[in-house]
Amino acid sequence: MTTYGTIPTGTPVSLSLGYISFASERIRSGLGTLRSWKEMVQLRSLSVPASFAEAFQRVRTNAAYFRMNYVIIILFILFLSLLWHPISLIVFVATMAAWLFLYFLRDGPVVILGRSIDDRWVMAVLAVVTIVLLFLTDVTVNILVSLLIGVVVVLAHSVVRITEDLFVDGEDGARLRLRDAASSSFST
């Protein structure tokens, strides 16, 4: 039995409700890719590095592993600094929407003119656009201080967080140490 051309008699799904459920599902799945906040602040995983080389290696490894968490920390500190500047806060909220849809909640890579854009480029462009738009709202000192505080917090964490217990899931489902997985992919 074909029903081409007939008017459906069931109740139509509201477009806004469908969009809200889709957005909430994307938020849950997108935030699920973050590293655990508990994993970031485990006290047994914090120690002072023995050398500058070890500190530098920790920063590189932790920046790769906790990248999304670090971006959220910096953006949250920036948000807190803008609470007393409503116009800047509105601009920030608008750019946060761009961050959500272009960086945090998308399924695949961003494709422009048939070319796939790397996550790091998307993050860098969004960061620059966010900063430029906020600079246009005359809160330059606020932005610079909050970004400096955010970078110091992220660097401090990435230096003292040991990397020996960080694991990534391999393609075959096996868990690899992050340092081993990174060194094997760059040694060719």
Phi, psi and omega in degrees: 000124179260148181235029179295135176083000180270156179270126180294141182261349180287168179286129181289145178282128180297134180297319182291322178293322177296319179293320180295316179293322177296316180295317181293324177294318178295321179296315179298315181288324179291317179286342176291340179276353175293153172285150182298135177293328176295322179294328180292324189247024176297124183296328180287348180260013179249130176200157179280133180291153182280333182216169177294322179298318178294320178298317179297318178296320177297317180299315180297314183292314180293324178297322178289321185282316184256027187306309181296320178298318180295321177297317179297320179298313181295317179294324178294317177296321176296318177300314180299324181287342183262005182299332182263011179229089190298321180295316178296324179295320178296316177298318180297317179297321178296318178290330175296324176299319176297319177300315182299312186280330183264342183236306188280322192249014181269152182277313183243187179288157174286132181242123178235124181054039177079003180251136178278131182260131181294150179305320182296323178291319178300314180297317181294316180295316178297321179297315180296316179297317179300313182294317180298315180297322179287328176295328179291348180261016174061044173234042186303312182296317177303314182295313182298316180294315181293322176294320178297316177298316179298316179294320178296317179298314181295315178297318179299316179295315184292336177283318185271348180277117179291155185249358184292338182257013179270129182234148172239151178276127179282173180294331181270009178091351180284150178265125180249146173295139184300318181296320179292319180295319180291318183290326180287331181280339181257359184271359182279000000 
